[in-house]
């Protein structure tokens, strides 16, 4: 198979370099609330400057604007945040890619428009590379194309999770079981144990014939061979809620019809933390409870356990990273991915559309 060309192989001196980045940062009141993805690309920008690039044109999307007049898609806060970190001389931040419908439809004409802006293309947007969009898979067909430094770091950091050591532990949270089925099946074949939290855990509880009350579950049934796999462990107890302020801890068999699971319970948190402490390798993506509604206790317990563990680990997903970074941890042992969905797709398939485009 053709190898992916890396930035160190590129001749950028005197060239206009198009760099696909993922600056889809949260913006609140016109200010970037978290600039971690912007900072992650700074080494690539510095490399291009040091090696004589004539200009650097950054391509990114932001939010899901309905038109160029939609303020949610305005890149001004991104430009301001970037300008606070580096000198913008010789750097252009192109308008939001999603202002043009050709981006998401992978329109060849839009890809040609983008390609005309540069002489060399660099993909440093790992977190967006699971999407077959024009700036991800269309432009590389038209220009000499390379993986940026962040992209190279992501590939190197995630690859060990594809061949984990004996006794390795995987933890997956979140929802939409049907979209994660292939990943779950793959993890069950590779990892000694798979812990499922969030709505994914609810799906297993339902599939095993246990009460799940009014909890969030997928519409598609879980395949029997997955549901009964003894390597797969859903929560044994949960925090449940039947109405505002009506919360309690319950073992799974005691969940009532009107109650919904909002987090893993204390017994599950304790047991899973012990499993983290004993594992040689941990893969974790996704929260254990309804994180966006403030049900974070189970996730936080596991994050603290991982921060204290000597295990090598790979972690991804915004909520998971937010929980982990509340604690100090050994960055030499714990790889933190900038990709959520892209990380899961890479683990499921061993590649991404954006990576395959760089092979061509």
C-alpha positions, 0 to 999 in steps of 0.5 A: 500500500502506498505510504502517506507522504509527510510534511518533512517530504514536501518542498514548500520553499517559495510555495503557496501552501494550503493547510486544512485545519480544524478550528471548529472551536466553541465560540461564546459571546464572540470569543473562542472558549477553548483554543486547543485545536488552534494551538495543536496546529501551530507546530505545522505553521511554524515548520512551514515558515521555517522552510520558506513557504511564501504564504500559508492559507488556512482552510477550516469550517466552523459550526453549521451556518445556513448562509454566509450571513449566519453569525455562527459561521463568522471566523472573526473570533477564530482569526482573533484567537489565532492572532493572539498566538502568532504573527499573522504576516503571510497567513490567510484564514480563508472564509468558512468552508461551510459557506459553500454547499460544495464543501460537504457535497464534495463538489469537484468544482469547489475543490478546484476553486480551493486548489487554485489558491495554493501550490501544495496541500497539507492536511492537518485536520485529523478531527475532520478527516472522517468526512468525505468533504471537498477540502478533505478528499477533493483537493488532494487529487489536484495538488501535491499533498502531505500529512501535517505534523498534527496528523502525523502525531495522531496516526502515531498516537492512535496506532498502538490502540489497533494492536493492544497488549493482552489484558487491555481495557476499552471504555466507550461511552456516548450514544448511537449504538448502530453507528458504533457497532462495527467498532464495538465488534472490533474492540471485542475481538482485540481487547480483554474487556469492553466497558460500555457507558452512556446510552451504549450501556443502556442498549446492552442492558435492554438487549439482556432483558433487564429493565431500562425504564425511560432511558435513552436507547437506540432504535436498532436492536443489538445483535445477540452475539454482541449482547451476550459477549462475556467481554462486554460489561454494561453498568451494574448500577446507575444513577436514575431520575424520574423527574426534576430533583428526583434522583436516586442510585439503583441496581440495574434490576431495580430500575422503574418504568418512569426512571431514566439512567443519567450516569453509572452508579457508584459501585460501577464507578468503583469497579471500573476504576479498579479495572483501569488501575490494573490494566496495562493499556486503556482506550477511552472515548466518551462520557459515562453519563449525560455529561451535557446535562451535568451528570459527570460523576462517573466520568470524573471517577474514571478520569481520576483513576486513569490519571493515577494509573501507570497504564499507557492510554489513548483518550479522545472525545471532548467530554472525556478530555475535559474530565481527564484534564482536571487532573495531572497525568503523564503525557508520555503515557497518555495520548490525547487525540484531537478527534472524537468521531474521527478517532472512533472511525480510525479505530474501527477501520484503521484509516480515514477518507482524509488519510486515503486521499493522501495516498493517491 
